[in-house]
Amino acid sequence: MSLPIRPGKAEIWATVSEGYIAGRNRYLVRIERGYLFLEEPGKHIIDIKPEKILRTSIVTLQLDTPWWHYGKVTLTLDSTSDADMVEKDVKRSFDAEMEQTEDSLSGDRSPLCCSACISGRGGADLGT
């Protein structure tokens, strides 16, 4: 199964030099819904939910993923412009996710989850 190509977007390819999936093949890179997808066309699709991104060279990006996922994944892209585009799209997905989190936290604490929230104490109600 292959992800659909978005019209007007050039394909971006990368190799993975660090992490659980290192040393396999070249991957087609796509970023959608806060995930970075690495696709071996006709074979595998690997989804990565990056928590941090670090530019380590003009064509290399290091992504930190949650502990239960792939750890550190280092992508080497074909060009500086590809690395710029991936870095910008990943950071844009971080910003969008942070906005959603802030919106969900800014409202009232309802529905109330426990008696501590009901009482307004904000801690666990141990019946003491």
N, C-alpha and C positions, 0 to 999 in steps of 0.2 A: 504494500500500500504506500502510496506517495502523497505527500502533502501538496495541495494545490499551489501553483505558482501565482503570486499576486501580480496582476498586470502592472507594467511600468517599473518593476523592480528587477535589477540584474541579479543573476545567481552569484552567491558568495560561497566559496569553497575554503575549507580549512583542514589541517591535519592536527591531530591531538598528540602532544608530546609528553604529557604528564597526566596521571590519574588512572582510574580503573579501566578506561577505554583507550588508553594510549597504545600507539603502535599498530593500530588496525589500518584502516584505509583513509582516503580523503573523504570528507563529509560535506554535504550541502548544508549550509547554515541558514536557519530561519528563526525568526523571533515572533512569537504570537502569544497573546494572553499571559504575558509575564514569564513565559518559558522560552528557553533557547532549545531548538530542536536540531539535532545532528542526524542527517539522513544519508544512509548508503542507498542510493536509488535502487529500488527493486529488492532490497534486503532488509535493513534494519532502520528503525527510527528510535533515537535515544532522546529523551526529554531531560533537560537540566533546568532546575529552578535556582538560579544564582542568587546568593545573598550579598556578595561583594564582587567588584570587578577591579582589576589592577592592570594597568598598561605597563608591561615589562620591557618592551622594545617597540620599534615603529610598526612591526607587523605581528606582535605577540600580545595576547591577552590572557590573564590568569583569572579564572572564575572560582570563587569559593562557594561551595554548595553546602546544604545542611549535612550534619554528621551522618545521617542515615542514607545519604544519596551517594555521590561520587567523590566527595572530598574536593581536592583542588584539581581543576581541569585546566590545562594550558593549551590554548588554541594558537596555531600559527597560520595566519591568513596569507593570501597571495599578494596583497598590496597594502600600502598605508591607507588608501581610501577605503578599502574593505574593512580594515581594522577600525578606522574612524566610524564607519557606519554601524558596525556591530556594537562598538562601545556606546555610541550615542543611543541606539535602540534599546540596549539593555538598561542604560541609565534612565531613559524615558519610561521604561516599564517599572523601574524602581519608584520613580516619582509618582506614577499613576497608582501604584499599589499603596504608597504612603498616604496619598490623598484619600483613598477608600478607607484605609485604617483610621485616619484622623476623623473622617466623617462618621464612621461607625462609633467612635469613642466620644464624640463631642455631644451626643444627645444624652437624654435621661438614662439612668441605669435600669431600664425596663426591657423585657420582663425581668423581674427580680429573681435571682438565682437561688437565694438561700435566706434564712432568717437573719443573718448578719447584714445582708443588703437591705432587708425590710426594716430592720431596726436602725440602719444608717451607721452602724459601727464599723463596717468595712473589714471586719475580721471574722474568724470562724466562731460560730456560736456553739460552745461546748456544754451548754446547759448549766453553767456555774453562776 
